[in-house]
Amino acid sequence: MASSTPPRHCTLITSKPLQNHHHHHLKNHPNRQTSHHHLYSRPRPSNAALLSPPSASAPLSKNNNPSFPHLSSSKSELASDFSCRRSTRFISKMHFGRPKPTAPSSRHSSMAEEVLQQAIRFTGDDARLDAILLSFESKLCGSDDYNFLLRELGNRGEWSMAMRCFDFAISRERRRNDQGRLASSMISILGRLGKVDLAKKVFDNAISEGYGNTVYAYSSLISAYAKSGYCNEAITIFETMKDLNLKPNLVTYNALIDACGKGGADFKRASEIFDEMLTNGVQPDRITYNSLLAVCSGAALWDAARCLFNEMLYRGIHQDIYTYNTLLDAACNGGHLDAAFEIMSEMPVKNVYPNQVTYSTMIRGCAKAGKLDRALNLFDEMKYAGMKLDRVSYNTLLAIYANLGRFEEAFTVAEEMESMGIKKDVVTYNALLDGFGKQGMYDKVKELFTKMKAENLSPNLLTYSTLISVYSKGGLYREAMQVYKEFKRQDMKADVVFYSKLIDALCKKGLVESSALLLDEMMKEGIQPNVVTYNSIINAFGWSVATEYPLESDQQIESSLSIAAANVSESKPDDINKDMIIKIFEQLGTGKSTVGETVINRGRQDFLCVLGVFQKMHEMEIKPNVVTFSAILNACSRCNSFEEASVLLEELRLFDNHVYGVTHGLLMGHGDKVWMQALSLFDEVKQMDTSTASAFYNALTDMLWHFGQRRGAQLVVLEGKRQQVWESTWSSSCLDLHLMSSGAARAMVHAWLLSIRSIVIEGHELPKLISILTGWGKHSKVVGDGAVKRAIEALLNNMGAPFRVAKSNIGRFISTGAVVASWLRESGTFNVLVLQDDRTHPESWRVSNAPDFQPLPL
């Protein structure tokens, strides 16, 4: 056995806010979209990893135990924080196909089994249970039999019958210890079934009656809160428990760390709990580490997860399939697909074999990264391996087809699912609702929602948040309001996912002030925004929105905000019609803004708000990620002037000089020193997966191109090509601009044409056919007619390049080699192709010369 005091390489890592309020352990995820391994993975670069962990290609063994740098270093935290593009999509708690744990030895009597069989026959008739219990009362052996009944009824989901049995048993049991055991069991059962409020009532009653003041009762309630994602409540109970001098045990600590993973606490808090656990002499087990890995997975802290994995090896703690699946989930959530594939290929070597959850996790990772073909290939491999698709797998496959708009295939999957005896569930419908909603097929959305309820499937939180988001993005505010009212009548509790989806929907419609009100509302409800919430708001600033109502002054906006907030604050809590969200939808539904929305492109106002939002993120210790970076650079591109963009980046350097300092330097056109710093930054970006890295390069290049730093943009895009961040073709016959932004694509076209010009000048012939591919246009209504295609078409026309759109593919430009060669030899072509910066060393302009900007609060 290893030493009891292993090196603490990841248990003290500083905080990173969890970015999914309802993250559940991946083995509980029925809606996973997944991807696959070694057949498609590329070897990772041999460079040292960004945070100095073991390289992804090195085995995760006890010999790889590096010390882990503190995440507060701006440079060291780039890979884990900056690549964290975690979706706020809700993860269902149900898990299908998980092997049941071995039942503990039971001391119940045969009479208890007879009672259970009779009770099952009268399921739904709770009153009949009293008669059965009375008839067997003299034959039952006290708390052992009653605990057996509670457990078995709970396993069958019969919580009301279990409560009836509990009330019967507690009134007859006289020994305090046995009463306490019964209460702990009942609390655990209710918590497992999601009846956390009822569990709290049982706990409170046990305390008041004098038999609930035990470690087991408190631990059971903490676990109940954890299973429902109520982290703050779990921590409050934990603190109360300690105040009463009740010593937490391993079960208590494991439940509390689990609550951190499911309830939105950051990794720092989970680490502090783990530290306290060790200090108090409680040794962690596999469940402890699996729960810590789940926290890392939810926050996309891939490097921290890898370190925890190694610490398990050091302590001699066996790593099971759940450990590996959670590690894979952390890798996929952090965007490290290559590393995930390598881990998956290593699993059989450790006698741990991939299961359905493993495949679902990998497929989800591929789908999230937009590698849908790769995800579908994994399903083929899964079938080839003789692995039976379970509910999770079917739902994942169906969700991929729905996201692609391939509904015929999605319904085929649903039919196959039912033919295998697996009925459509709420996850199936959620995927279809989301898919049809993205295609704007709102009548089909309404039809599916009606059908779902007709099949007695209860909508969950994701169902309602998806519908409200879909209707809001489509401008169907009355429909969104009706769904929200139904959600309120179900007495469900909104979470960060719910609010973030709604805020994102309103932001995409340009309704920033309404989004700001909702941000304030969710914080009043005690729900902390995450990076996704703030990214939506930052990205909305600067976009122009056509409105049918007149513009209002800033004073009118402030007045409307105050009036709206005052109306809500004065309303009764139980009055649904005074709810802030209802108020917003009511006014939007009448064609008016809730708070006097204006055309958002208000220049300096937006510029200052971006600073205010970013400052708020910093105060709340919410780490910006690559989406934040892209959103901020988009905001820079929408600034009224180069000076405003420069000031914005200069201000952001106060929060992160490494990333925004380099960006500011490139925008200003500084020379070798800044470029060397940029290369250092690019080396760190290289450690990310290709989709994250390409998003980084796209955002940076677009901003530079927009402000006339064309040569700088080309240097950046060529570095991206060298780092292979785009999976594209560069040859003398073809240039593939797939996955590039318009700025990156234009800079690349110039570089490529210069390259093939050198071939011509050297006397070589070009191929007979020359092609430029711009992709299929992910967000365009017409296949191939995307933003990149239109930008390249304008570019080629402006420079007089002899390319035309191919008849068979409007996203492809073609020409003959002879014609292109002739054009490239023309005397003026070289000057057209060579890019220049509008500014190189503007030493005369400094931030001190800029207008006196002051950040405004959001």
N, C-alpha and C positions, 0 to 999 in steps of 0.2 A: 504494500500500500504506500502511496506517495506520502510525502510529508504533509502534516495538517496545516502547514502555513505556506501555501504556494505563492508565487509572485503575483501581486495584484495588478495584472496588466490590463484588465478592462472593467473591474468592478468599481473603479473610481472615475470613470470617464464622465466628463462634464455633461450637462443637460443638453438634450435636443428634444423639443416638444414633439409629442406623438401626433402624427398627422392624420390619424383616423380615429375618431372618437369611439367607434365601435369595432375596433380590430379584435377579432377572435382568433384563437389558435387555428392555424391553417387546416388542421385535420377536421375542423368543424365547418369547413367552407363548402357549401353545396353549390355555389355559383362560380366555381373557379374557372378561369380561362387559362389554359396551360400551354406548354411548349416542350421541345425535346432536345436530344443530346448529341453524342460524339459524331454522329454522321454529318452534322451541320455546323459544329462549332469550329472556330478558328483558334489556333494557339494564341495565348495572351503574349503581349510583348515582354521581353526579358528585363525591362527597366524595373528599378526598385519601385515598390508600391508606394502610393502617395502618402499613406500614413505609416509607412514602414512596417506593415504586417508581413507575414510570410507571403510569398508570391502565390498567386492563384493556382499556379501549376504545381506548386510544392504540396506534398501530402499534408493533410491537417493532422499533425501528430504531436506528441509531447516534446519532440525535439524542436518544434517551431513555436517558441514561446517568447516573442519579442516584447519588450516593454512598449507600452502604448502611449504615444504622445497625447498631451492634453488637448481636447478638442477646441479649446478657446483660441488656439493659434489659427489665425486666418488662413494660413497656407495649408496647415495640416488637415483642416476640416473640410476642405473643398470637395474631396471625392464623396464622402458620405453625405454631407449636407447638400451640396450643390447638385448632386444627381438624384436627389430625393423627389421624384415626381409622383408621389403616392396619390393615387386616386382616392376620393372619399366615398367610393362605392361601398354600400353596406355589405357586410359579410354575414350570412345567415348562421345561426347557431347550430342548426341541425347537422348531424354528421351521419352519413350512411356508409355502411361497409366496415365500420371500425370494429375490430374484434372485442367481444365483451370480456371484461376482466373476470378472473376466476372468482367465483363467489366465496365470501369468507365462511369459515366454519360457523354453523348456526346451532344455537341451543334451543330452538323452538320445538314445540311438541307436534305430534301428528294432528292434534285437535286444531292447531292454528292453521294447518294446511286445509283441513276440512272447512273451517270458517271462510278461508280465502276462496275456495271453490264455490261455496254457496253465495258468497258476496258477488263473485264475478257473474253468476247467473242472473243476478238482479242489478246489473250495471245500469245506472241512471236512476234507480230508485233508492236514494240515500236513506230514506226513512226505514226501508226494509232492513238495512244493515243493523240498526239498533236492535231490532227483534232478534236477528241472528246472533249478535253479540250477547244479548241477554240470555238466550237459550244455551250458549256455550260458556257463560261467565265462570261457572264453577269448575269447568274442565280446562280452562286456559291457565298457563303457567306464568302469570305475571308479566313483567316488562319484556322478557325475552320473546314471548309469543306476540305481544302487541307491537314490538319493534319489527318483528318479521312481517306482520300485516301491513304496517306503515310502509315498509320498504317495498313490498311487492305491489301494493296499490299505487305507490308512487311510480314504480317502474312501468306500470300500465297507464300512467297519466291520469289516474283517477284521484285528483287532488282533493275534491270535495268529499269523497268517501274516506280518504285518508284523514282529513280533518275531523270527520265525524267519529272515526275510530279513535283518533287522538283524544278528543274531548271525553269519549267514553272511558278510555284507559286512564287518563289523568285524574278523573274524578274518583277512581277506585284504587289507584295506587297511593299508598300512604308514605312510602319511604322517599325522602328527598332526593337521594342519589338516583333512584330509578325514575322519578319524575323528571329530573334533569336530563337523563339519558333519552327519555321519550321526547322532551322538548327539543333537544339537539337534533334528533332524527327528523322530527317534523319540520324544523327550520331548514335543514339540509334539503329535504324533499321539495319543499315549497320553492326554495332557491333554485334548485335544478329545473323546476317546471316554470320558472320565470315569475312566480307569485311572490315577489320580494316584499311588497307592502303587507301581505298577509303574514309572511315570515316575520316581519318586524313586530306585528301585533302579537304573535305567539311569543316572541322574545320578550317584549315589554310585559306581557302578562306573567311570564315565568319569573321575571325579575321582581315584579310586585308581589307575587305569591311566595317568593323566597327560595325557589329552586332553580333559578336561571343564572345565578352568579357564579358561573363556572367557565373555565377556559374553553370547554367544548361548546357551550352555548354561544359564547362570543365568537369563536372560530367558525361555527356554523353560519352565523349571521354575516360575518365578513365574507365567507365563501358565497353566500346567497347574493350579496351585493356585487361581488366580483363577477358572477355568472351573468348578471344583468348589465354589467359595465358601469356600475355606480362606484367609481373609484373614491370620490371625496367622502361619500357616506361610509365606505369600508374603512378609510383611514381614520375618520372620526370615531368609529366604534373601537378601532385598534387603540387609539389614544385614551379613550375612556377605560378600556380594559387595563391598560398599564397604570392609569391613575388609581385603580382599585387594587393595585399590587397583584394582579393576576399575571402570571408569567407566560408569555406566548410560547407555543411549541412549534415544531416543524410544520404542522398542518396550518397553524395560524399564519406563519410567515409565507408559506407557499400560496395560500389563498390571497394574501395581501399583494404579493408580487403579481399574481394572476390578475388581480383587480387593476393593477397599473397597466397591464397589457391590454385589457379589454375596456378600460374606462377613460383613457386619454391622459394618464399621467406621463411625465417624461421619463427618460431613462435615468436621469439623475436621481429622481425620487426612488425609483426601483433599486438603484445602486445603494442609496442610503439605507433602505430597508434591509438589503442584503448585508451591508456592513454591520448594522445593528444585530442582525441575526448571528453573524460570526462572533461579534464581540460578546454576545450573551451565551456563547458556547454551543449554539445550535448548528449542527453540521448540515450543509446542503445535500440534497439528493438529486436524482435525475429530474424529478418534477420541478425542483427549484430552478435548475438550469434551463429546462425546456420552457418554463414560464418567462425567464429572463430573455431567452432567445425570441420568444413571442413579442416581448416589448421591443426588442431590436428590429424585428420584422415589421411591426406596425410603424415604427419610425424610420424604416429603411436604413438603419445603421448597420450596414453590411460589415464594415471592418470590426465594429464592436462585437457583432455576432460571431465572426470568425475567431476573435480572441476568446470569447466565452467557450466556444467549441474546444479550443485548445486547452483551456483551463480544466474542462471536464476530463480530458485525457490525463492531464497532470495529476488530478485528484484520484484517478483510477475509477471514475464514474462511467458506467457503461452507457454508450450512446445507442439509442434504439431508432426505429423507423421514424418516430415522431420528432426526435432530435434532428435527424437529417432533413425531414420534410420542412421543419421550421427554418433550418439553416438555408435551405433552397428558397424558401419564401422570402427570407431576408435578402438573399442575393437577387432574386427577381424584382422585389420591390425597390431595391437600390439601383436597378438597371444593369446588373452585372450578369448578363445571360451567359457569357463565355465561361465565367467562373462556375455558374450553376451547372452547366453541362459537364464540366470537369468533375465536380463533386458527384454528380449523378453517375458518371462512369466509374468513380472510385468506390461507390457503395458496395457492389458485389464483392470486391476485394476484402471488405470488412465484414462479409457475411450478412450484410443488410441489403435486402433486395427491394428495388422500387415497387411500389404498389399503385393503386389507382390514384391515391392522393398525391403521390410523387409526380405522376404524369400530369394530373390536373394542375398542380402548382407550376410545373414547367410550361405547360400549354398556356396557362394564364399569363406567365411572364412573357412569352412570345407574342401573345395577342395584345398585351398592354404596350409592347414595344412596336406594334404595328406589323410584326412579322407573322401575318396570318397564314400564309402558305406553309411556313415552318411549323406553326401550331397544328395545322391540318395533317401534315406529314407525321407528327407525333401520334395522332390518333391512329393512323395507318400502322405505325410501328407497334402501338399498344395492342391492336388487334392481331398483328402478326405474331406477337409474343404470346398469344393465347389468353390475354388478359381481358376478362369480361368487363364491359363498360357498366359502370354503376350509375346511380342517379346523378352524382356530381359530374361524371364524365359526359353524360348525355346533355345535361343542362349547359355545360361549358361549350360543347360542340354547337348546340343550338344557339347560344349567345353569340358565337363567332359568326355564324351564318346571318343572324339577325342584324349584327353590326355592319356586315357587308351589304345588307339589303337583299340578300339572297333568301327570300322568305319561303319560296317553294321548297328549297332544301332544308330550311329550318323546320317547316311543318312535316317534312319527311322524317326528320330526326325524331320529332315528337310522336309520330305514328309508330316508328320502330321502338321507341321507348315504351309505349303502351303495349305493343305486341310482346314485349319482354316482361310484362307484368308490372312495369313501373309507371304509375300514374303521374300525369302532369301535376306539379306542385306550384307553390307561390313563386319559387325561383324561376320555373319555366315561364310563367306568365310575366314576371318582371322583365326577363330578357326580351320577350316579344313586345311588350309595351314600350320598352326603351328603343328597340330597333325600329318599330313602326313610327314612333315619335320622332326619331332622328330623320326619317324620310318624309315627315310632314303629313303622314297618313292618319289624320286625327279621327276620322270616322271609324277606322279600323281599331284605333286605340280605345275608343268608347265601347265598341262591340266586344273587344277582348276583356275589358274590365267588367262589363256586364256578365259575360260568360263565366269569368273567373268566380264571381260571387254566386252565380247560379249553380256552380259545381261545389258550393259550400267551402271554398277556399278563402280564408280570411286574409285580406290584404295586410301586409306588414309595413313597417316604417319605410322600407325602400320602395314599396309599391306607391305609397302616397307621395313620397318625395320625388319619385320619377314622374308621376302624373302631373304634379304641380309644376315641375321643371319643364316638362314637355309642353304643357299648355301655355306657360308663361313665355317660353321662347317663341311660340307660335302666335303670341298676342291674344290668346283666348283667355282673358283674365276672369271672365265670369265662370267659365268652366273650372279654372284653377281655384277660384274662391269656393265653389261648391265642393270640390274634392277636399279642400282644406277644412271646411266646416264638418264634413264627414269624418275626417281625421280627428278633429277635436272631440266629436261625439263619441269616438272610440276610446277616449281618455288615454291616448298614447302620449308619450313624452318625446318631444322633438330633441334632436341631438345636433352635434356640430355638422354631421353629414347632411341632415335635413336643411339646416339654415344655409350651409355652403352651396348646396345645389340651387336653392331658391335665389340666393344672392347672385350666383353666377348667371342664372337665367335672366334676372333683371339687368345685370350689367351688360349682357350681350344685347339687350334691347336699348342700352344707353341710359338706363334709369339709375344713375349713380346715387342721387340723393335718397331715393327709396332704399337702395342697398345699404346706404350709410345708416338709415334708421333701423333697418333690420340687424345690422351689425351691433348697434347700441342695444337693441332689444334682446339679442341672444346673450350678450354679456350681462344684462340685468337678470336674465334667467340663470346665471351661473354657468353658462356654456362658453368655454374659451375658444375663440376662433383659432384656426390653424393656418398653415402657410397657404393652403388651397383657397381659403376664404379671402385672404389678403391679396393673393395673386389675381383673383377675379376682379377685385376693385381697382387695383393698379392698372390692369390691362384695359379697363373701361375708360380711363381718363384719356381725353384727346380725341376719341372717336366722335364723329359728327352724327347726330341723330335727327332725322326729319320728324318734326312734331306738328300736330295740327293746332296746337294752342300757342298763343303768343309768348315771346320771350319775356322773362321777368328780370328785374334787377337783382343784384346780389342781396340787397336789403329785403326784397320780397321773398327771396329764397330763405333767408335766415328767419323771417317772420313766419313763413309757412312751416318751417321745421319746428319752431317753438310751439306754434299752435297745434300741430299734429302730435308732438310729444306730450303737450299739456292735456290734450283730450284723452290720450291713452292713460296717462298717469292718474287722472281723476276718475277713471272708470272703475267699476267693480271687477275684481279678478275673475268672477264667474260669468261675466257678461260677454258672451262670445262675439257679439256684434261690435264691441269696443276694442276687440283685439287689434293690435297694430297691423298684422298681416291682412286681416279682413278689411281694415280701413284702406290699406294700399290697393288691394284688389278692387274694392268698390269704386274708388276714384279712377283707377286705370280702366275699369270696365266701362265707365261713362265717357272715356276719351280724354280724361284730364289726369294730370300727374298728381300724386298724393302730396307732394311737397313743392309744387311749382317747378317741375323738371324743365330744364332749358336745353337748347342745343349745347352739347357738352363741350364743344371746342371753344373754351373760353380762355385759351392761352395761358396767361400767368396764373389764373385761379387753379387750373388743372396742374400746372407745373408745381405749384406750392403744395397742392393736396398730395401729390405723389411723394414729396418729401415727408409730409405729415404721416402718411400711411407707413412709409418705410421706417420712420422714427418710432412709430407705435409698435411695429414688429420688433424693433430692437429692444424697446422697453419691456416687452412681454417675453423676451428671449426666444422668439420664434425665428428660427434660422431661415434666411432666404435660400431658395434653391434655383435650379437652372430655369424654371418657369418664371420665377421672380426676375431673374436677370433678363430674360427675353422680354418680359412685360415692361421692365424699366427702360430697356433700350428702344422698345417700340414707342414708349412715351417720349424718349429723347428725339426719336425720328419725327414725332408730331409736335415738337416744340416750335414756336414761331420763328426762332432764330438759332443760329449756331451758338450764340452767346448763352442763351437760356439752357441749351443742352449741356454746354460746358459747365455752367454753374451747377446744374443738377448733378452731374457726375462728380464734380468737385465736392459737393455736400455729402454725397454718398461715400466718398473716400473716408469720411470720419467714422463710418461704420465698418467698412471693409476696404482697406487701402490696397490689398493685394489684387482683388478682382477689378474694382472700380477705378483704382489708381492706374492700372495698366490700360484700361479702356479709355480713361480720360487722356492719358498720354498719347494713345494712338489717334484719338480724335483731334488733339492739338497738333499732331504732326511732328512730334519730337523724334529724334534720331536714334542712334545706335543703342544708347542706354535703355530707352524704353523698349526697343525691339528685343533686347536681350532679356528684359523682364517678361515681355510677352511670350518669348520662347519657353521660359521657365513655367509660365502659366499653362501654355499649350501642352507641355510635357505632363502636367498634372491632369489636364483634361483627357489626355491619352489613356489614362487608367480607367476612364469611364467606359461604359458600353457605347456602341456606335451611335445609337439613337440619341443619347444624351449629349454626346460630343458634337454631333451634327447640329443639334438645336443650339448649342453654344456658338458654334462657328456661324450659323445662319444669322442669329440675332446680331452678333458683333459685325459681320460683314454688311448686313442691311443698313445698320446705323452709319457706318463709315461711308458707304456708297451714297446714302441720302444726303450727307453733308459734304459731298464732293471730295472725300478722301479716297479717290478711286485707286491710286497706286497702293495705298495702305490696305484697302479692301482686297486687292489682288494678292498682296503678300500673305494676308491672312488665309485666303482661300487656297493658295498654293501650299501653304503649310498644312491646311486641312487635308489636301490631297495626299501630301507626303505621309501624313499620319493615318491615312486610309479611313477617315471618319465617314466618308460617303461610299456606299457600295455602288460605284459607278464605273463606266468604261471610258478610258482615255486611250485612243489609238489614232493612227493616221486616217482611218476611215470613219470613225464614230466618236462622238462625245455624248455621254449619257448624263443628264443633269437631274436624274431622279433623286428626290428627297432634298434638293437644294432650294433655298429661298431665292427670290427674284434678284436680290443684290449679289448673292454668292454666285448664282448662275451667270449673270452678266459679266462679273469679273472673270469667271472661269472661261467663258466664250472668248474673251480677249486673249487670255493666256494660251488657249488651245490654238486659236488661229495664228498667233505668233509662232507657236511651236511647229505647225505644219508649214508655215511660211519658210522657216529655216530649212525644211526638207526640200521645198521647191527651189530655194536659192542655191542649195548645194547641188542641184541638177538632178534630183531624184523625181520620179513620177509619183503622183498620188493615185490611190485606188480609183477604180472607175466610178464608184458611188460614194459620196460623202454625206453623212447623216448627223443631225443634232437632235437628240431625243429629250423632250421636256417633261415626260411623265404623263400620267393619266388624269392629273388634276383632282386631288383627293377631295377638295371642298367645292368643286365646280359642278354645276347642274348638267353640263354637257361633258361627256368623257373626253379628256384630252385638252379641253379648253380651260386650262387653269391659269392662275396669275403668272406663273413662270412662263408659260407658253406665250402669253400676251406681251410680257416684258421682253422676251427674246425676239419676238416678231418685230417689235418696235426698234430694238437695238440693231437687228440685221438691216432693217430698212434704212435707218439713219446712217449707217456706215456704208450703205450701198453694196452689201454682200449679196452675191448671186444665189440665194437660197429661196426655195418655195415650199409651201406646206404640201406634204404628201396627201394624195387623194384618199388613200386607205387609212390614214392615221393623222388627224389634225394636230396631234401633239408631236409630230415629227417633221423636221425641215430637211430637205434633201437638195443635192446638186451633183453634177458630174465632176469628177476630179479635174478634168481639163479646164472647165470653166472656172472653178475655184482657183486653180493654179494661175491662170491668166490674170484673174483679179488680184491675187496676192503679189504678182510681179509689178503691178502698176505702181508708179512712183509715189502716189499719195497714200497708198494703203498702209504703209508702215506707220506713218504719223497718226492715222485713224486708230490703229490697233494699240499703240503705246499709251498707257494710262498715266495721268499725272494727278498729283494732289493739289487741291485748291490752296492749301497752306502747308508749310513744312516746319518752319521754326518761328512761329509768331510770338517772339519773345516780348514784343511791345504790348501784347494783350495779356492781361492778368485778371484773375478773379476780382482783385481789388478795384478794377476799372468797370466791373459789371454793375448793373443796377442793384440797389439795396434790397435783395430778396430775403424774406423771413418765412420759414416754414409755417404753414397754417395747420391747426388740428383738423382731423377729419370730422 
